[in-house]
Amino acid sequence: MKVEMMAAEEGTVDGRTLRGQRRRAQIIEATLTIVRRDGATGVTHRTVAKEAGITTSLTLYYFATLDDLLVAALTSVTDAYTQRIRQLIDTEDDPLDGLARLIAESAGPGRERALAERELSTLAARRPALRPVARRWRDHVAELARTQTGDANAIEAFVALSDGLCTAILLDDHEADPDHIRALLRETLSRTTPWPRRPDQ
């Protein structure tokens, strides 16, 4: 009987945890929808609650402050990008090609997510709480560049170019050529001494 009661309690806890995770995801997705549609300035607990179809008190329960909500939204987007870059670093023979294709997605199926990431990352200049998350993309791009060169200036230029290309693609609003992007990325590194990848990369 005691074992059955413990199992039932664990099931209840697991169920609550799962429901909480789903609710958080629902609120974050509603936040991103508002960012894409109205910009980051349109995000409030009230507008997010309305978009998610829940009460404002529920958004406040999961995200006590607006910064908490914005950080969670930016994290959800940034994590998806950094996981992709991590895979490129760890598994790709030509990580530049993989990065070029990831950047090019900003003109296609990844446009809405890229737009939200850009909007929230720009907001980080005014809201310090967002800055650590906003830097993750740049940090991972720099790590990828270090698999190709040890030149600090080239790495900095590579990161700046990657950022600039993402912004330009969103502004141009037309298809992007990943081969052209790759050529630009390679050109940034072409005047440096190649840096061999470590055996574990």
Disulfide bonds with the S-S distance in Angstrom:
none
